[in-house]
Each structure stands twice: as C-alpha cells, then as structure tokens.
Amino acid sequence: MTSESVQPKSGPSRRTLVAAVGAAGLTVALTACGSEDEPSDPSTEQGAGGATNEGGGSSTGAGAGGAALAKTADIPEGSGKIFKDEKVVVSQSAAGDYKAFSTVCTHQNCPMVDLKDDIISCTCHGSQFSVLDGSVKKGPAVKPLEAKQVTVNGDSITLA
C-alpha cells in the first residue's frame, strides 16, 4: 500500500465564488440606486413649457396637437391639475398663464400623482417640484421637470 496524500485541486474555492457573486450583485444594486442626475444648465431650460393663448395672452408655445385636455376653469390659479393618462400636469401660475410639465420624476423616472398646492411630489424618493415652473424644490432630483407645450384656444387647453 502506498501512502499518497490527497491534494485538493487548485482553483477558487466555493467560498470565493459565492463572495464574488455576492459582490457583483451588490455592485449592480448600488448602481441602480445611484443617480445619473447632474446639475442642469439653466441657459438650456429657459422659455420651455409655455402655452399659446389664441385669446390674446402673453404665453408662448406651439400649436394644438390633439383633443382638448381640460377647460381653463379646471386649472386653479397658483396650482395645477394632474392628467395621469397623459403623464402631464397643467398649471396656471397667474391668471391666463398656463404651463405643462411631465409628471415623470427626473431622479429615477417614477410617476408622480401627489399634488398639493403648487408642489408635486415623488413617492419613490421624496423629490418635490413646483408645478408652476417645473423647478426642483427638494431633492434628490436636481433636474427640473420636462416642459410640455400646451395651447389655449378660448376656454380649451390642448396638449401640443
């Protein structure tokens, strides 16, 4: 009888493999929670989100592109109204000054449906935005809401 000792094969151990897979999964999870937001350049944001008021208002924007979204009386002055299916909020900052913004949070693209006064809030991570100008009021978001164009014709508001 010979007395050869049994030597394990060289290579990574099971423990090493499990640790590597766990570290890779953690990296993916942390990357998904991270933000790709960068501070926006205010020079590229100006003038967006206006409305064309064919009744003689001072707003600017594109022509009508679809069916009426709302009546002007439906949009409270100093606040707004969310249109969930269209993923847009229409606001009236001053009498006859209508603007629209996306209701998709610029932080992690969560849909927003919580509107109180002039603030729309994201339930995913707590970002808050002004519906009057789309600006960030509370992070983690750093980019303003995407402006949408609306047209006002008489008492009808149309998403352009």
MARPAKE-594165 format. One line per field, with one value per residue: z negated, y, x of N, C-alpha, C in turn; residue number from 1. Coordinates in steps of 0.1 Angstrom, whole numbers. Example, Ala and Ser with C-alpha at 12.3 -4.5 7.8 and 13.67 -1.06 7.14 Angstrom:
<rs>
nz (-78_-71)
ny (-57_-22)
nx (132_128)
caz (-78_-71)
cay (-45_-11)
cax (123_137)
cz (-78_-79)
cy (-33_0)
cx (132_129)
pos (1_2)
</rs>
This chain:
<rs>
nz (0_8_-5_4_3_4_25_28_57_75_76_75_44_32_14_22_47_41_26_46_65_48_43_69_73_53_63_87_76_60_80_95_76_75_87_119_122_130_123_139_169_167_189_210_203_203_213_219_218_221_231_259_263_279_274_268_248_230_232_247_273_290_317_315_309_305_290_267_235_211_196_192_168_152_142_114_103_94_88_100_122_124_151_153_173_195_184_175_160_157_152_137_133_130_137_166_175_186_181_188_176_175_156_147_126_125_112_109_127_118_117_109_88_67_58_41_34_50_54_66_57_55_48_47_40_27_39_48_68_83_97_111_124_129_115_92_59_37_32_39_66_92_116_134_140_171_196_212_241_243_257_256_265_266_241_239_232_248_252_269)
ny (-12_22_54_79_113_130_156_187_201_229_262_285_285_274_292_315_319_323_346_364_365_376_401_412_413_431_454_459_464_487_505_507_522_545_579_594_620_653_686_709_729_762_778_764_757_778_794_772_752_768_783_786_812_818_835_860_861_863_842_817_792_761_751_736_701_679_664_684_689_699_723_758_767_745_744_755_788_795_769_735_708_673_651_620_598_610_617_642_675_703_737_769_797_824_845_833_823_795_765_734_703_674_645_627_618_634_622_593_584_579_577_606_615_629_659_689_720_740_721_692_658_632_599_578_586_610_635_669_691_723_730_752_762_741_737_722_716_702_677_642_648_667_679_699_695_680_702_707_714_734_745_772_778_798_786_761_739_724_697_701)
nx (8_5_14_1_-8_-39_-44_-60_-75_-62_-75_-103_-121_-152_-163_-150_-161_-188_-186_-177_-198_-218_-206_-207_-234_-242_-228_-243_-268_-263_-255_-279_-294_-281_-278_-281_-283_-273_-263_-284_-281_-290_-293_-302_-327_-346_-376_-391_-421_-443_-475_-496_-518_-545_-564_-553_-533_-501_-485_-462_-456_-462_-485_-518_-521_-539_-568_-589_-575_-583_-605_-601_-611_-608_-583_-567_-557_-524_-518_-523_-533_-533_-529_-532_-532_-520_-496_-489_-488_-508_-505_-514_-499_-503_-532_-545_-520_-508_-491_-473_-460_-440_-450_-432_-407_-375_-354_-354_-372_-398_-434_-454_-481_-490_-502_-501_-512_-490_-470_-456_-451_-427_-433_-414_-387_-389_-385_-394_-413_-420_-451_-456_-434_-417_-394_-370_-378_-371_-347_-339_-337_-322_-326_-349_-385_-395_-406_-437_-456_-485_-516_-539_-571_-597_-617_-605_-579_-552_-529_-500)
caz (0_8_-13_11_-4_14_26_35_70_73_82_65_35_32_6_30_58_35_23_58_70_39_45_82_71_46_71_95_68_57_92_98_67_77_96_130_123_130_123_153_174_168_202_219_197_204_224_222_211_223_237_268_259_291_270_265_236_233_232_259_274_303_320_310_315_302_284_256_223_200_197_184_154_144_137_104_103_83_86_113_122_130_161_152_185_204_177_175_150_163_141_140_123_129_145_181_178_184_185_186_173_173_142_145_118_132_105_112_137_111_120_97_88_55_59_30_37_62_53_70_50_60_37_47_33_20_47_49_79_85_109_117_133_131_107_81_46_28_39_45_80_94_129_134_148_186_200_223_247_243_265_251_275_259_228_240_231_256_252_282)
cay (0_35_65_92_122_135_171_194_207_243_270_292_277_276_304_326_321_329_360_372_367_385_414_416_417_444_465_462_470_501_513_510_532_558_589_599_634_663_699_713_742_770_785_755_755_789_795_760_749_779_780_796_816_824_846_872_861_866_829_813_778_755_750_724_688_669_668_692_682_705_736_767_768_733_746_766_797_792_754_728_696_662_642_607_591_618_619_656_684_716_747_783_805_837_844_831_818_781_757_720_696_659_640_617_624_634_615_579_582_574_586_614_618_636_673_697_734_741_712_678_651_618_589_569_590_622_647_677_701_733_728_765_765_728_737_713_723_693_666_641_652_680_684_703_686_683_711_702_726_734_756_776_783_800_780_748_737_713_693_702)
cax (0_12_8_0_-18_-49_-42_-71_-72_-60_-86_-111_-129_-166_-165_-145_-170_-200_-183_-175_-211_-224_-201_-211_-248_-242_-224_-254_-279_-259_-255_-293_-299_-274_-285_-274_-286_-262_-269_-288_-276_-302_-294_-309_-341_-354_-386_-399_-433_-453_-488_-501_-531_-550_-574_-547_-525_-487_-477_-456_-456_-465_-499_-525_-518_-548_-581_-588_-571_-591_-611_-593_-617_-604_-569_-567_-546_-515_-517_-524_-541_-525_-536_-524_-530_-511_-483_-486_-495_-510_-507_-517_-491_-510_-544_-543_-506_-509_-479_-474_-448_-441_-452_-422_-396_-363_-344_-354_-383_-410_-446_-459_-495_-493_-501_-507_-510_-482_-459_-459_-441_-424_-434_-403_-375_-392_-382_-405_-411_-430_-459_-457_-422_-410_-381_-368_-379_-365_-340_-326_-336_-315_-330_-363_-394_-395_-416_-445_-463_-500_-523_-552_-580_-609_-615_-599_-564_-548_-515_-494)
cz (0_-1_-6_4_7_13_33_48_68_81_71_57_37_25_14_41_53_32_35_64_61_41_58_80_64_54_81_88_64_69_96_89_69_87_107_132_122_129_137_156_175_181_212_215_200_216_226_214_212_230_248_264_271_287_266_253_240_233_246_260_288_305_314_317_312_296_271_243_212_204_188_169_145_137_127_105_91_80_100_111_129_139_162_165_195_197_177_164_157_151_146_129_120_138_160_185_176_189_182_184_172_158_139_138_125_124_109_121_130_115_107_99_75_56_48_33_50_62_56_64_56_47_36_38_26_27_48_60_78_98_117_127_135_123_96_68_35_35_33_60_81_108_128_142_163_189_212_229_247_251_258_262_269_245_228_240_238_254_266_286)
cy (12_45_78_100_128_151_177_200_222_250_276_282_282_290_316_329_328_343_369_375_377_399_420_421_429_456_469_469_485_510_517_521_545_567_593_614_643_676_704_727_751_776_777_753_766_788_783_759_759_774_790_799_824_835_859_872_863_854_826_798_774_754_737_712_677_674_676_684_686_718_745_768_756_734_758_775_795_777_748_716_685_654_630_600_597_620_633_664_697_726_761_792_818_836_843_826_803_775_743_714_682_656_629_623_623_627_600_575_576_583_593_617_626_651_680_711_735_732_698_670_637_609_579_573_604_635_655_688_711_730_741_768_752_727_727_721_715_681_653_645_665_687_688_694_690_691_705_715_724_747_759_783_785_795_766_748_723_710_693_690)
cx (9_6_8_-11_-27_-47_-54_-66_-71_-72_-94_-120_-144_-169_-161_-155_-183_-198_-182_-189_-219_-219_-206_-226_-250_-238_-236_-265_-275_-259_-269_-299_-293_-282_-275_-276_-273_-269_-272_-282_-288_-304_-302_-324_-350_-364_-394_-411_-444_-466_-491_-515_-537_-561_-567_-538_-510_-479_-472_-457_-460_-480_-505_-522_-527_-561_-578_-585_-580_-597_-602_-598_-613_-590_-569_-555_-537_-512_-518_-533_-533_-535_-528_-522_-520_-497_-479_-494_-496_-512_-510_-510_-497_-522_-540_-529_-506_-496_-481_-461_-450_-443_-443_-410_-383_-352_-343_-366_-396_-422_-450_-473_-499_-491_-508_-503_-502_-470_-464_-447_-439_-425_-422_-392_-377_-389_-395_-402_-423_-438_-460_-446_-414_-398_-382_-369_-373_-359_-344_-326_-329_-319_-345_-372_-393_-408_-424_-452_-478_-505_-536_-559_-593_-608_-610_-584_-561_-533_-510_-486)
pos (1_2_3_4_5_6_7_8_9_10_11_12_13_14_15_16_17_18_19_20_21_22_23_24_25_26_27_28_29_30_31_32_33_34_35_36_37_38_39_40_41_42_43_44_45_46_47_48_49_50_51_52_53_54_55_56_57_58_59_60_61_62_63_64_65_66_67_68_69_70_71_72_73_74_75_76_77_78_79_80_81_82_83_84_85_86_87_88_89_90_91_92_93_94_95_96_97_98_99_100_101_102_103_104_105_106_107_108_109_110_111_112_113_114_115_116_117_118_119_120_121_122_123_124_125_126_127_128_129_130_131_132_133_134_135_136_137_138_139_140_141_142_143_144_145_146_147_148_149_150_151_152_153_154_155_156_157_158_159_160)
</rs>
